[in-house]
Amino acid sequence: MYGDPSTIRRILTELGDTWAVVGLSNNERRAAYGVAEVLQRYGKRIVPVHPKAETVHGEPGYSSLDAIPFPVDVVDVFVNSELAGPVADEAVAAGARAVWFQLGVVDEGAWNRVRDAGLDMVMDRCPAIELNSLR
């Protein structure tokens, strides 16, 4: 398991409420769209990160993590595993407090780098599912 229950709970309840969602666009058929909506329902501020920099769920988008002009607490990654490692490295460089790789996104090297940098990390899990289980 990539993320023990105490780490998952800490990220969801204690680490902060600003979540950069990498891969989030206005495509309602994509999982990122629905998960971002759930995050908002639970009081999280979502920050769409996508090359198109679209406004999603009322929040302005940014083309990359380094384009966000304010701190983010958690970087939620919805890109394929081959692209996820560099995003994790950008999250560390941007000063995020945690990185979350979505279901099906696995990069053990990134897992090790993020944790070695002192950040919490969850991999191959969904925060919407985890939030619903906290109820």
Stockholm file with secondary structure:
# STOCKHOLM 1.0

chainA/1-135         MYGDPSTIRRILTELGDTWAVVGLSNNERRAAYGVAEVLQRYGKRIVPVHPKAETVHGEPGYSSLDAIPFPVDVVDVFVNSELAGPVADEAVAAGARAVWFQLGVVDEGAWNRVRDAGLDMVMDRCPAIELNSLR
#=GR chainA/1-135 SS CCSCHHHHHHHHHTSCSEEEEETCCSCTTSHHHHHHHHHHHTTCEEEEECTTCCCBTTBCCBSSGGGCSSCCSEEEECSCHHHHHHHHHHHHHHTCSEEEECTTCCCHHHHHHHHHTTCEEECSCCHHHHHHHHC
#=GC SS_cons         CCSCHHHHHHHHHTSCSEEEEETCCSCTTSHHHHHHHHHHHTTCEEEEECTTCCCBTTBCCBSSGGGCSSCCSEEEECSCHHHHHHHHHHHHHHTCSEEEECTTCCCHHHHHHHHHTTCEEECSCCHHHHHHHHC
//
